[in-house]
Amino acid sequence: MDAVTIPELVRQAIAAEEALATLGEEIEDEWSYVNEVRDAWIDRLNDAAAPFDGSGPANPAVVEAVRLAIDEAGTIRDPHRAIDWLSTLPQVVLLALGG
């Protein structure tokens, strides 16, 4: 497993969150909700990563846990399920980070 910092790992999770939001936006009636949820969770993830800025590589177990969640989110093709995962993915990431 490659060495990655928490801020880099969170950026990967945010990219996955953005992909979920894009998929969720296909449900026209949910567009506003999707964007509000995405923005709130991205802010929260950035806040969680900030204390780790300038720190060394993340614990490999944390990296593995977050990447497994990102990989799972990447399998989602249904817009309704993507909307559900807009809150699920960040919560898994925060849990893995110890928050």
Secondary structure, DSSP 8 states (H G I E B T S, - for coil): -----HHHHHHHHHHHHHHHHHHHTTSGGGHHHHHHHHHHHHHHHHHHHGGGTT-----HHHHHHHHHHHHHHHT---HHHHHHHHHHHHHHHHHHHT-
